[in-house]
């Protein structure tokens, strides 16, 4: 995929919670990228973009649904990204995440 003017947040800066699976030349992928980038930047959440056509397993699984948005490794949306729904999903802690105070919780 071509480089974007604003690259995804580096994993060292924030844990990657969002993966955008797309392909070069996909108009909907560009629209999805804008939404994912805006939401993740606003929330300080790491994200990455993967080209579906680089791996036969990805092609088999996702080719008909690109762009696909994964949150914490689970399919969240495909074809279109609902910004409010993505924000709500990212407001919840990542699975296995510890509370900010380091406690184990109740």
N, C-alpha and C positions, 0 to 999 in steps of 0.2 A: 504494500500500500504506500502511496506517496506520503512523504513527511508532511505533517501539518504545521501551521505557524506556531502553535502552542503544543508541544509534545506532552504526552500523558505524564502524570506525576510519577516520579521515580520511586521504585519500591522502597529505597532507603529513606525517602521523605515521608512516606505514609504507606501502610500495608495496602496491597492491592485488594480491593473488595469488588471492583467492577471490571468485567471483561466484556469488550465489545467485539463480537465476531462479525467480520464483514468481508468485503472483497473490493478490489480496485474497480473503478468505474461504476460503482453502485450509488445511485443518487440517494436512495433512502439511507445508505450507510453514512453518507456525509451529513444528512440531517440528524441522524442518531448520534453521530460523533459530537455535533454541536451541543446537543442536549446533555449527553454524558459528561462532556468536558465542563460545561457550565455548572452542572449540579455538583460534580466531584470537586471542582475548584472551590465553589462556595462552601462546601462542607469539609474541605481538607481531606478528602478520601482519595486514596490511590486508585488508578485505573490503568488498564492496558488495552491495546487493540491487537487483534490477531486476524491474519488473513486466512480465511477458510480454505483457500485454494493451495495453501502450502503443505497441507497434510491430508492424505486420503481419508483418514478417520474423521477429520473435521468435515470434509466434503460429504461423506456418507451421512453424518449426523445432522449437519446444519445447513447444507447447501440450499435447500428449498425455503429456508426461513430467514436468511440474512436480510438485514442485520439482526443479530441475536444479542441480547444483553443478559449477562450472567451476573448475579450478585452472590458473593460468597460461594461461587462454584455451582449455583443452581440457576436454571433458566428463569429469567424474570419477565422479559418481553421479547417479542420478535416483530419484525417489519417496522414497527413504530415504537418509540420510547415515550411513555407518558411521564412527563417531568414530575408531576406531583406524586405519582405512585413511586417513582424512583427515589425521590426525596424521603418519602415515608419509609421505604424499605431500608434506606441507609441511616435513618434516625434510630433504628433498632440496633442493638449491639451485634457485632459479628458472632456467629456461633462459636462457643468456646472462649469468648473474650472475657477477661476478668474486669470487674468494676474498676473505675478510675482510682478508687481509694485503695485498691489492691486486696480488698477483702474477698472472701470466697462467696459472699452473699448469704441469703437465709436458707 
